[in-house]
Amino acid sequence: MDDDLKSALRAFQLGTRHEHWYGKTYGEFWRWFSDQEQALLAQAAPQDEDALREELLELTADCDDAGYAVPDEWSDRVIQRP
């Protein structure tokens, strides 16, 4: 991956930190997450897509493990501080 894509991926990773999402809903988080994924994939060169998809899958798993994997009916629930 080129430096611009690596930088954008790192900014995306940092943007998933809990302190950015307190007071917002799970639905807002996942809409933002999806928008960021799509923007990164659009920016990626064809030869970088597989590596980027792997990084994005790992980030999704990290977010799931961090407590953002919630049932659809929770999409309007506000993310609280632990």
C-alpha positions as CSV (number, residue, x, y, z in Angstrom):
1,M,0.0,0.0,0.0
2,D,1.2,3.5,-0.7
3,D,1.8,6.0,2.1
4,D,-1.4,8.0,1.5
5,L,-3.5,4.8,1.8
6,K,-1.7,3.7,4.9
7,S,-2.2,7.1,6.4
8,A,-5.9,7.1,5.6
9,L,-6.2,3.6,7.0
10,R,-4.5,4.7,10.2
11,A,-6.8,7.7,10.6
12,F,-9.8,5.4,10.1
13,Q,-8.4,3.1,12.8
14,L,-7.9,6.0,15.2
15,G,-11.4,7.2,14.4
16,T,-12.9,4.0,15.9
17,R,-11.7,4.7,19.4
18,H,-14.3,4.8,22.0
19,E,-13.9,8.4,23.0
20,H,-15.0,9.6,19.6
21,W,-18.3,7.8,19.9
22,Y,-19.6,8.4,23.4
23,G,-23.0,10.1,23.1
24,K,-23.6,8.9,19.5
25,T,-25.6,5.8,18.5
26,Y,-24.4,2.4,17.3
27,G,-26.2,3.1,14.1
28,E,-24.2,6.3,13.6
29,F,-21.0,4.4,14.3
30,W,-21.7,1.7,11.7
31,R,-22.9,4.2,9.0
32,W,-19.7,6.2,9.5
33,F,-17.6,2.9,9.5
34,S,-19.2,1.8,6.2
35,D,-18.7,5.2,4.6
36,Q,-15.0,5.1,5.6
37,E,-14.6,1.6,4.3
38,Q,-16.1,2.6,0.9
39,A,-13.9,5.7,0.7
40,L,-10.7,3.7,1.4
41,L,-11.6,1.0,-1.1
42,A,-12.3,3.6,-3.8
43,Q,-8.9,5.2,-3.1
44,A,-7.0,1.8,-3.3
45,A,-5.0,0.8,-6.3
46,P,-6.1,-2.6,-7.7
47,Q,-2.9,-4.3,-6.4
48,D,-3.6,-3.0,-2.9
49,E,-7.3,-4.1,-2.6
50,D,-6.6,-7.6,-1.1
51,A,-4.3,-6.3,1.6
52,L,-6.7,-3.4,2.4
53,R,-9.7,-5.8,2.6
54,E,-7.7,-7.9,5.0
55,E,-6.9,-4.8,7.2
56,L,-10.6,-3.8,7.1
57,L,-11.8,-7.2,8.1
58,E,-9.4,-7.1,11.1
59,L,-10.6,-3.6,12.0
60,T,-14.2,-4.8,11.8
61,A,-13.3,-7.7,14.1
62,D,-11.6,-5.3,16.5
63,C,-14.7,-3.1,16.6
64,D,-16.9,-6.1,17.2
65,D,-14.7,-7.3,20.1
66,A,-14.7,-3.8,21.5
67,G,-18.5,-3.9,22.0
68,Y,-19.8,-2.4,18.8
69,A,-21.3,-5.6,17.5
70,V,-24.9,-5.2,18.7
71,P,-28.2,-6.4,17.4
72,D,-30.0,-4.3,14.8
73,E,-32.6,-3.2,17.3
74,W,-29.8,-1.4,19.3
75,S,-28.9,0.9,16.4
76,D,-30.6,3.8,18.1
77,R,-29.0,3.2,21.5
78,V,-26.5,5.7,22.6
79,I,-22.9,4.6,23.2
80,Q,-22.1,5.1,26.9
81,R,-18.8,5.4,28.7
82,P,-17.8,2.2,30.4
